[in-house]
Amino acid sequence: MKARYVVIPLITFVLGLFLGAYFLMPLHVSRLKAQADQQQRQQQNARKQLGEAQLLGMAFMEYALDHNEQLPPLKDWQNKVKPYLHPNALGALARYRYAPNMAGKRLAEIKLPAETIILQPLSNLPEGPVINVYADGRAAAEPEGRRQMG
């Protein structure tokens, strides 16, 4: 007789656990999916920014090749580079600043082009790396922090 009084609360307890898990599991799964979606959006945004920066670097190099290997002047540099820029990267012009000490400089005068930053983003996005454009035309992400231009 006593066994029956123990089994019923035990069955009720186990049933309560299953029902709780049944109703709470979708909430947990949806939260995990939202986190994964946010991380994927951040990665896509970082890839897009890197691609735009690479196009900016190529535009600077094409400008220099057409102008006796000289970088554009500081005044109105965006309009000087715009004809060389791919249409997908036109919005990136407004998000970068040009190193004043690099303006009008000849490529041969730059001692370490692979380490010399000519373009840097105007603002640092907290969730992503800083993407710099270097004097050799390449773009690279700096996850550890912002390096100095020029």
Secondary structure, 3 states (H helix, E strand, C coil): CHHHHHHHHHHHHHHHHHHHHHHHHHHHHHHHHHHHHHHHHHHHHHHHHHHHHHHHHHHHHHHHHHCCCECCCCCCHHHHHHHHCCHHHHHHHHHEEECHHHCCCEHHHCCCCCCCEEEEECCCCCCCCEEEEECCCCEEEECCCCCCCC
